[in-house]
Amino acid sequence: MIAGIDVGVKKDYLAVIRDDKVVYVGELDLNLEFKFAGIDAPLSFPKRGYFRECEKKLQKMGIRILPPLFIREIAEKGIKIAKNLRDRNVEVFEVYPYATRVLLSIAPHEKKRKREGMLKILKDLREYIDVPDVSSHDLIDAVISALTVKMFVEGKGEMICGEDGCIIVPKI
């Protein structure tokens, strides 16, 4: 099973997929079993400047991204979750659901915080995975995070790296 984790300031969310189906989506529960996890949070900080090399590479691909220093609290929380999972022998990857949406054309121009945008994202996402109706963009990001890892594990993804971190994305 593969997990996707959306790290938030107040709450964290988890989606777990088996084969092509979401089998759990809700608040983060680290008691669930999974072998791989994608975390939607920076898992490192830039050595210099605002952006890590992997983020600069995503920007060159036309993908907008926030610098990790602007979301330091979320990054630090993500790093702690990653350590906890690695201590349990879970293979952890950094993911960026918006990059997956852009690369797979999952409603890339829709605003995920608006109901209409969320519904369009869900509709497009169902082309890739069986996902139940969910009530928030955070849960959708958790599902997209898990999907990104699934694709990577299946050889349909790539790792965008620099000296200060890596992010996995689908191959296009």
C-alpha positions as CSV (number, residue, x, y, z in Angstrom):
1,M,0.0,0.0,0.0
2,I,1.1,3.6,-0.7
3,A,0.3,6.7,1.3
4,G,0.1,10.3,0.5
5,I,0.3,12.9,3.3
6,D,-0.8,16.5,3.1
7,V,1.0,18.5,5.8
8,G,-0.9,21.4,7.2
9,V,-0.4,24.0,9.9
10,K,-3.2,22.7,12.1
11,K,-4.1,19.2,10.7
12,D,-2.4,16.6,8.5
13,Y,-4.3,14.4,6.1
14,L,-3.6,10.9,4.8
15,A,-4.7,8.9,1.7
16,V,-3.8,5.3,1.3
17,I,-4.1,3.5,-2.0
18,R,-4.0,-0.2,-2.9
19,D,-3.8,-1.0,-6.6
20,D,-5.9,1.7,-8.3
21,K,-8.2,2.4,-5.4
22,V,-8.2,4.8,-2.5
23,V,-8.8,2.6,0.6
24,Y,-8.4,5.3,3.2
25,V,-8.7,9.1,3.1
26,G,-8.9,11.2,6.3
27,E,-6.9,12.6,9.1
28,L,-3.3,11.4,9.4
29,D,-3.1,8.0,11.1
30,L,0.4,6.7,11.4
31,N,-0.9,3.4,12.7
32,L,-2.0,2.3,9.2
33,E,0.4,0.1,7.3
34,F,2.0,1.2,4.1
35,K,5.4,0.7,2.4
36,F,5.8,4.0,0.6
37,A,4.8,7.5,1.4
38,G,4.7,10.8,-0.4
39,I,4.8,13.9,1.7
40,D,3.4,17.2,0.4
41,A,5.9,19.5,2.2
42,P,9.5,20.5,1.7
43,L,11.7,17.9,3.3
44,S,14.8,20.1,3.2
45,F,15.8,23.8,3.0
46,P,17.9,25.6,0.4
47,K,21.6,25.8,1.0
48,R,21.5,29.3,-0.3
49,G,18.8,31.7,-1.6
50,Y,15.1,31.1,-1.4
51,F,14.7,28.0,-3.7
52,R,16.3,24.6,-3.7
53,E,17.8,23.4,-7.0
54,C,15.0,20.9,-7.4
55,E,12.4,23.7,-7.2
56,K,14.3,25.8,-9.7
57,K,14.1,22.8,-12.1
58,L,10.3,22.6,-11.6
59,Q,10.1,26.4,-12.3
60,K,11.9,25.8,-15.6
61,M,9.2,23.2,-16.4
62,G,6.6,26.0,-15.9
63,I,5.5,24.9,-12.4
64,R,4.9,27.6,-9.8
65,I,6.2,26.8,-6.3
66,L,6.5,28.5,-2.9
67,P,10.0,28.7,-1.4
68,P,10.4,26.4,1.6
69,L,11.4,29.3,3.8
70,F,7.9,30.9,3.3
71,I,6.3,27.7,4.7
72,R,9.0,26.8,7.3
73,E,6.5,25.5,9.9
74,I,5.0,23.1,7.4
75,A,8.5,22.0,6.2
76,E,9.7,21.4,9.7
77,K,6.5,19.3,10.5
78,G,7.0,17.4,7.2
79,I,10.6,16.6,8.1
80,K,9.5,15.2,11.5
81,I,6.8,13.1,9.9
82,A,9.3,11.8,7.3
83,K,11.8,10.8,10.1
84,N,9.0,9.0,12.0
85,L,8.1,7.0,8.9
86,R,11.7,6.2,7.9
87,D,12.2,4.9,11.5
88,R,9.4,2.5,10.7
89,N,11.1,1.4,7.4
90,V,8.7,3.3,5.2
91,E,10.3,4.7,2.0
92,V,9.5,8.4,2.0
93,F,9.5,10.9,-0.9
94,E,8.8,14.6,-1.2
95,V,6.0,15.3,-3.6
96,Y,4.2,18.4,-4.9
97,P,0.6,17.7,-5.9
98,Y,0.3,20.9,-8.0
99,A,3.3,19.6,-10.2
100,T,1.5,16.3,-10.6
101,R,-1.7,18.2,-11.6
102,V,0.2,20.2,-14.2
103,L,2.1,17.3,-15.7
104,L,-0.9,15.0,-15.9
105,S,-3.4,17.8,-16.9
106,I,-5.5,17.3,-13.8
107,A,-7.4,20.6,-14.0
108,P,-4.1,22.5,-13.7
109,H,-5.8,25.9,-14.0
110,E,-8.6,25.3,-11.5
111,K,-8.5,26.8,-8.0
112,K,-8.5,23.9,-5.6
113,R,-10.0,26.0,-2.8
114,K,-13.2,26.7,-4.8
115,R,-15.9,24.1,-4.9
116,E,-16.1,24.1,-8.7
117,G,-12.4,23.8,-9.0
118,M,-12.3,20.9,-6.5
119,L,-15.0,19.1,-8.4
120,K,-13.2,19.5,-11.7
121,I,-9.9,18.3,-10.1
122,L,-11.7,15.2,-8.7
123,K,-13.3,14.5,-12.1
124,D,-9.9,14.6,-13.8
125,L,-8.2,12.7,-11.0
126,R,-10.6,9.8,-11.5
127,E,-9.0,9.2,-14.9
128,Y,-6.0,7.9,-12.9
129,I,-7.4,6.4,-9.7
130,D,-10.7,5.3,-8.0
131,V,-11.2,8.1,-5.5
132,P,-14.3,8.6,-3.3
133,D,-16.0,12.0,-3.0
134,V,-13.9,14.1,-0.6
135,S,-14.8,17.3,1.1
136,S,-11.5,19.3,1.1
137,H,-8.6,20.3,-1.1
138,D,-6.3,18.9,1.6
139,L,-7.7,15.4,1.1
140,I,-7.4,15.8,-2.6
141,D,-3.7,16.8,-2.2
142,A,-3.2,13.6,0.0
143,V,-4.7,11.5,-2.8
144,I,-2.6,13.1,-5.5
145,S,0.5,12.7,-3.3
146,A,-0.2,8.9,-3.1
147,L,-0.8,8.7,-6.8
148,T,2.5,10.5,-7.5
149,V,4.4,7.9,-5.4
150,K,2.4,5.0,-7.0
151,M,3.4,6.2,-10.5
152,F,7.1,6.6,-9.4
153,V,7.2,3.1,-7.9
154,E,5.7,1.7,-11.1
155,G,8.4,3.4,-13.2
156,K,6.1,6.1,-14.5
157,G,7.8,8.9,-12.5
158,E,11.1,10.7,-12.1
159,M,13.1,12.3,-9.4
160,I,14.0,15.9,-9.8
161,C,17.0,16.5,-7.7
162,G,19.6,19.1,-6.7
163,E,22.3,19.1,-4.0
164,D,19.7,20.2,-1.4
165,G,16.7,18.0,-2.1
166,C,14.6,15.9,-4.4
167,I,10.9,15.9,-5.5
168,I,9.3,13.1,-7.4
169,V,6.9,13.9,-10.3
170,P,5.1,11.8,-13.0
171,K,7.0,11.3,-16.3
172,I,5.4,13.1,-19.2
